[in-house]
Amino acid sequence: MKEIRKKIGNEDFLAFPDEEERMFLPTPAPEILFTFTKNEWCDFTTALEEANYMREVYQLFQ
């Protein structure tokens, strides 16, 4: 999550051959690399933030 938070606001979108701009998100496995369009990145980061928020809420009740 920390690595993703570092990328928010510092995204580097590149033009792909299909004329769509995407960014790369590397993983610990060098052969796996995720790509996101701007909308997909927004949805992805929003979902992660919501999941993190819910995790914090659940921790309050444990």
C-alpha positions as CSV (number, residue, x, y, z in Angstrom):
1,M,0.0,0.0,0.0
2,K,2.9,2.4,0.7
3,E,4.3,2.0,-2.8
4,I,0.9,2.7,-4.3
5,R,0.5,5.8,-2.1
6,K,3.8,7.1,-3.3
7,K,2.6,6.9,-6.9
8,I,-0.7,8.8,-6.3
9,G,-0.1,12.3,-7.7
10,N,3.2,11.2,-9.3
11,E,1.7,9.0,-12.0
12,D,3.6,8.8,-15.3
13,F,1.2,7.9,-18.0
14,L,2.6,6.7,-21.3
15,A,1.0,6.5,-24.8
16,F,0.4,2.9,-25.9
17,P,0.0,1.8,-29.5
18,D,-3.8,1.8,-29.2
19,E,-3.5,5.5,-28.4
20,E,-4.6,5.0,-24.8
21,E,-2.5,6.4,-22.0
22,R,-1.5,4.0,-19.3
23,M,0.8,3.8,-16.3
24,F,2.9,0.9,-15.1
25,L,2.7,-0.6,-11.6
26,P,5.6,-3.0,-11.0
27,T,5.1,-6.0,-8.6
28,P,7.6,-7.9,-6.5
29,A,7.7,-10.5,-9.3
30,P,9.7,-8.8,-12.1
31,E,7.8,-10.7,-14.8
32,I,4.5,-9.3,-13.6
33,L,3.7,-5.7,-14.5
34,F,0.2,-4.1,-14.2
35,T,-0.9,-1.3,-16.4
36,F,-3.8,1.1,-15.7
37,T,-5.6,3.7,-17.7
38,K,-6.4,6.9,-15.8
39,N,-9.9,5.8,-15.1
40,E,-8.7,2.3,-14.0
41,W,-6.1,3.8,-11.8
42,C,-8.6,6.1,-10.1
43,D,-11.0,3.2,-9.5
44,F,-8.1,1.0,-8.2
45,T,-6.8,3.6,-5.8
46,T,-10.3,4.4,-4.6
47,A,-11.1,0.8,-3.9
48,L,-7.8,0.3,-2.0
49,E,-8.5,3.4,0.1
50,E,-12.0,2.2,0.9
51,A,-10.7,-1.3,1.8
52,N,-8.1,0.3,4.1
53,Y,-10.7,2.4,5.8
54,M,-13.0,-0.7,6.4
55,R,-10.0,-2.6,7.8
56,E,-9.4,0.2,10.3
57,V,-13.1,0.2,11.2
58,Y,-13.1,-3.6,11.8
59,Q,-9.9,-3.2,13.9
60,L,-11.9,-0.9,16.3
61,F,-14.2,-3.8,17.2
62,Q,-11.6,-6.4,17.8
